[in-house]
Amino acid sequence: MLKQVLQAIETAVGPVNMAELSRQLGIERTALDGMIAYWVRKGRLQDDQAAEMTCAPAAAHCGPTCTGATTCAFVAKMPKSYSVPRE
């Protein structure tokens, strides 16, 4: 089942909707999230938000009081997305 999840993401053209993938593969959403986390840990997939979510403490709106990207009011929350790392 792990390989099916990886293959579905690798062969997808464009973004993969996790709810739809869960339905197509007949996997509970929480189980699918765990399987994707496994492939992220193994380096076969990358979490795009983790790679892009950075905070600029010197930015004019935050300055030295920046709380970080995970709690910053100026960082939009986007749906999770994963991609295959380029080698």
C-alpha positions as CSV (number, residue, x, y, z in Angstrom):
1,M,0.0,0.0,0.0
2,L,2.9,2.4,0.7
3,K,4.2,2.0,-2.8
4,Q,0.7,2.7,-4.2
5,V,0.6,6.0,-2.4
6,L,4.1,7.0,-3.6
7,Q,3.3,5.9,-7.2
8,A,0.0,7.8,-7.2
9,I,1.8,11.0,-6.2
10,E,4.8,10.5,-8.5
11,T,2.6,9.9,-11.5
12,A,0.0,12.7,-10.8
13,V,-0.2,15.6,-13.2
14,G,-0.6,18.6,-11.0
15,P,-1.7,18.7,-7.3
16,V,-3.2,15.6,-5.7
17,N,-6.2,16.1,-3.5
18,M,-5.6,14.1,-0.4
19,A,-9.3,13.4,0.3
20,E,-9.7,12.1,-3.3
21,L,-6.5,10.0,-3.1
22,S,-7.8,8.6,0.2
23,R,-11.1,7.6,-1.5
24,Q,-9.4,6.2,-4.6
25,L,-7.1,4.0,-2.7
26,G,-9.6,3.0,0.0
27,I,-7.3,4.3,2.8
28,E,-8.5,6.2,5.8
29,R,-7.3,9.8,5.6
30,T,-5.2,9.6,8.8
31,A,-3.5,6.4,7.5
32,L,-2.8,8.2,4.3
33,D,-1.2,11.1,6.2
34,G,1.0,8.6,8.0
35,M,2.1,6.9,4.8
36,I,3.0,10.2,3.2
37,A,4.9,11.2,6.4
38,Y,6.9,7.9,6.0
39,W,7.9,8.8,2.4
40,V,8.8,12.4,3.5
41,R,11.1,10.9,6.2
42,K,12.6,8.6,3.6
43,G,13.3,11.5,1.3
44,R,11.1,10.2,-1.5
45,L,8.6,13.1,-1.1
46,Q,9.1,16.6,0.3
47,D,6.6,18.6,2.3
48,D,6.3,21.8,0.2
49,Q,5.0,24.0,3.0
50,A,7.9,23.0,5.2
51,A,10.4,24.0,2.5
52,E,8.6,27.3,1.7
53,M,7.5,28.5,5.2
54,T,10.2,30.9,6.3
55,C,10.0,33.9,8.5
56,A,11.8,37.1,7.9
57,P,12.4,38.5,11.4
58,A,13.8,41.7,10.0
59,A,10.6,42.4,8.0
60,A,8.9,45.7,8.7
61,H,5.7,44.2,10.0
62,C,7.4,42.0,12.6
63,G,10.8,43.3,13.4
64,P,12.6,41.7,16.4
65,T,9.3,40.6,17.9
66,C,8.6,38.0,15.2
67,T,6.8,35.0,16.6
68,G,7.9,32.7,13.8
69,A,6.3,31.4,10.6
70,T,4.0,28.9,12.3
71,T,2.2,31.6,14.5
72,C,2.7,34.7,12.3
73,A,-0.6,36.4,11.4
74,F,1.0,37.4,8.1
75,V,1.6,33.9,6.9
76,A,-1.4,32.3,5.0
77,K,-2.3,28.8,5.8
78,M,-2.4,26.7,2.6
79,P,-3.5,23.2,2.0
80,K,-0.7,20.6,2.4
81,S,1.1,19.7,-0.7
82,Y,3.9,17.2,-1.4
83,S,6.2,16.8,-4.4
84,V,9.0,14.5,-5.6
85,P,12.4,16.0,-4.8
86,R,14.5,16.9,-7.8
87,E,17.8,15.2,-7.8
